[in-house]
Amino acid sequence: MIIKCPYCGPRDVIEFIYQGDATRKRPEPASTDQAAWNAYVYDRTNTGGSHREFWLHGGGCRQHLVVTRDMSSHAISSVALARDVAASINDGGRA
């Protein structure tokens, strides 16, 4: 699988570290709701189709990325810097 890093260009997946599901909403850090934290840490769905994931380019620029790929074919449809995705979400999608 080849991931197109925005800084380094196309690189083999061996340079990257999978960091988890990018669609999950984390509870507030100060939350003491044990059920919410258990659901965040342990509950997972295994769906096919397009999915957003966090990846770290550990063997290159060390940037955190949001990769959208098909869970069945592993075809990657988009790669973006995680900070740009977060800024877009915080702007309400206007960025």
C-alpha positions as CSV (number, residue, x, y, z in Angstrom):
1,M,0.0,0.0,0.0
2,I,1.3,3.4,-0.9
3,I,0.4,6.5,1.1
4,K,1.0,9.9,-0.5
5,C,2.4,12.1,2.3
6,P,1.7,15.8,1.7
7,Y,5.4,16.6,2.5
8,C,7.4,13.6,1.4
9,G,5.3,12.3,-1.6
10,P,4.3,8.7,-2.2
11,R,5.8,6.3,0.3
12,D,5.4,2.6,1.2
13,V,3.1,1.9,4.1
14,I,6.1,0.4,6.1
15,E,7.1,4.1,6.8
16,F,3.8,4.8,8.6
17,I,2.3,3.8,11.9
18,Y,-1.4,3.2,12.1
19,Q,-2.9,5.3,15.0
20,G,-6.6,4.4,14.9
21,D,-10.0,5.5,13.8
22,A,-10.3,9.2,13.0
23,T,-14.1,9.2,13.2
24,R,-14.5,8.5,16.9
25,K,-15.4,11.4,19.3
26,R,-13.3,11.5,22.4
27,P,-15.0,12.3,25.7
28,E,-13.9,15.5,27.4
29,P,-10.5,14.9,29.1
30,A,-11.9,15.9,32.5
31,S,-14.9,13.5,32.1
32,T,-15.4,10.9,34.8
33,D,-18.1,9.0,32.8
34,Q,-16.6,5.5,32.9
35,A,-19.1,4.2,30.4
36,A,-18.2,6.9,27.8
37,W,-14.4,6.2,28.3
38,N,-15.0,2.4,28.0
39,A,-17.0,2.9,24.8
40,Y,-14.3,5.2,23.4
41,V,-11.4,2.9,24.2
42,Y,-13.0,-0.6,23.5
43,D,-16.1,-0.4,21.3
44,R,-15.3,-0.9,17.6
45,T,-17.3,-1.5,14.5
46,N,-16.0,-3.5,11.6
47,T,-17.6,-1.9,8.5
48,G,-16.6,-2.1,4.9
49,G,-16.3,0.9,2.6
50,S,-14.6,4.3,3.0
51,H,-13.1,5.0,6.4
52,R,-11.0,7.8,8.0
53,E,-7.9,6.8,10.0
54,F,-5.0,8.5,11.8
55,W,-1.5,7.6,10.6
56,L,1.9,8.9,11.7
57,H,4.7,9.2,9.1
58,G,7.2,7.8,11.6
59,G,9.8,6.9,8.9
60,G,9.7,10.3,7.3
61,C,8.5,13.8,8.3
62,R,6.8,12.6,11.5
63,Q,3.5,14.3,10.6
64,H,0.2,13.0,11.7
65,L,-2.2,12.3,8.8
66,V,-5.8,11.6,8.2
67,V,-6.0,8.9,5.5
68,T,-9.4,7.9,3.9
69,R,-9.3,4.4,2.5
70,D,-11.6,1.7,1.4
71,M,-11.6,-1.0,4.1
72,S,-12.2,-3.8,1.5
73,S,-9.7,-2.9,-1.2
74,H,-7.3,-0.7,0.8
75,A,-7.6,1.9,-2.0
76,I,-6.7,5.4,-0.6
77,S,-9.0,8.2,-1.7
78,S,-7.4,11.1,0.3
79,V,-4.6,12.0,2.6
80,A,-4.5,15.2,4.6
81,L,-2.5,16.7,7.5
82,A,-4.4,16.0,10.7
83,R,-3.9,19.6,11.9
84,D,-5.6,20.9,8.7
85,V,-8.5,18.5,9.2
86,A,-8.9,19.6,12.9
87,A,-8.7,23.3,11.8
88,S,-11.5,22.6,9.2
89,I,-13.7,20.9,11.9
90,N,-13.1,23.8,14.3
91,D,-14.0,26.3,11.6
92,G,-17.2,24.5,11.0
93,G,-15.9,23.2,7.7
94,R,-15.0,26.6,6.2
95,A,-11.2,26.0,6.0
